[in-house]
Every structure is written in C-alpha cells, then in structure tokens.
Amino acid sequence: QLQLQESGPGLVRPSETLSLTCTVSGDSVNSPTHFWGWVRQSPGKGLEWIASIFYSGGAYYNPSLQSRAAISAGTSTFSLRLTSVTAADAAVYFCVRHDYGSLFDSWGQGILVAVSS
Amino acid sequence: SSELTQDPAVSVALGQTVSITCQGALLNKYFGSWYQQKPGQAPVVVFSGRNTRPSGVPDRFSASKSGNTASLIITGAQAEDEAVYYCNARDYGGNHRWVFGGGTRLTVL
C-alpha cells in the first residue's frame, strides 16, 4: 500500500529557506509511471501545485514559484526547497504522486508550515 | 485567481442531484480530475478523466465535459458528500504544468 509522509520544520523565519522531505513507501520514486510532487494550501484557501519530478530527473515548476523552488529525488524520498520565504508561503504542504495526466492519486497527510520571526 | 474557474459554493438538498462545474481553456481537449476535501484532511480523488472512478468511491459520482467546461455530478447527494471539491488539469501546451481550480464548497441541506 502506497504511503507518503511529509517531514520538516513547522516554523521557518522570513527570508530563510524551507526544506521539506517526503518519504515514500509502497512504490519507487524511480518508477517511470508516475511523477512525484508538492502541492500547498494556504489557510482557508485552495490548492496550489508547486513542483513535480520524474524518474528521469526532469523537474517541473509552477511558473510563479520557479525562481525560488527546487525539487529533488533520492531513493525512497523526494524533497522541496523554497528559498526566501515570506508570510505568503505559510501553508499546509502536501507531497503527492500523480500520473502523466491530471490524476493525483496519492497524497501525504500534509505538514503545516508557519512563517514567523 | 485560477485558470480553472469554479463556483465558490453550491448547495443541494439531500438525495437530489448536483453538478459542480470547472471552466477553463486547459479543459478544451482533455478531461481533468476531481478531488474531495473534508476539513483537516488531504484531498481524495473521486473521478478522473473520461470514466475513471477510483475503487471505493460511490457510483453516485460521475463526470462529464462539454467544450471547456467539466462537471462533477453527484446523483443522490448524501450528507457525507458535504466537502470542498477541486478540479485540476494538466497544461498540454508544451509545458509540464498542473493547475487546480479554486474549489467549490458543497453544502447538503
């Protein structure tokens, strides 16, 4: 059974870098059939796709975050770095698995990240 | 605002049928997917593409598309269907990019 689990700090200071990791069990991050990515949800707001990575190493970004975001993959984990965070980056961050189309079929439980000094 | 437009809120009487719509150019040629999110939980996919309903999702959930508007249809809405519903789509225009709609809060009366 596929499981995704986010980990990382619950609090980041403004202008610093947010680093999150997703641990995957029940599938391989190196699978050629799926993308692995991050989606966030600001308090009381909708879902925003941030970035995704494919087994070949190809990384894809939301244009609005591309200059600050970096996604990478390991053996059974994948990670997100978001630089120069502001209050607008405070959100629940979900790691996800999705297919080549629009099917985001597995989600982590989400991790709440606050931005404050 | 999102490239995929959803009504912020919709209500339906218990047992009646409701359609939740999602409009945008990304849906011109391809179906998107639909997600249900209840408070404090991660979204769960309830329908994808032309005819994919994940196992465990009740068959009262279906989807359709006309032009650039996709619809999630709940036939015989139940109290447990009260949630926020999101659509999403992939940008097939040469960019590897995925977009979510703004979400529709469904109230079952």
Interface residues (C-beta under 8 A of the other chain):
Chain A: G37 V39 G46 L47 E48 W49 S52 G58 Y60 N62 P63 F94 H98 Y100 G101 S102 L103 F104 D105 W107 G108 Q109 G110
Chain B: S2 Y30 F31 G32 S33 Y35 A42 P43 V44 V45 S48 G49 T52 P54 Y86 N88 A89 R90 N95 H96 R97 W98 V99 F100 G101 G102 G103
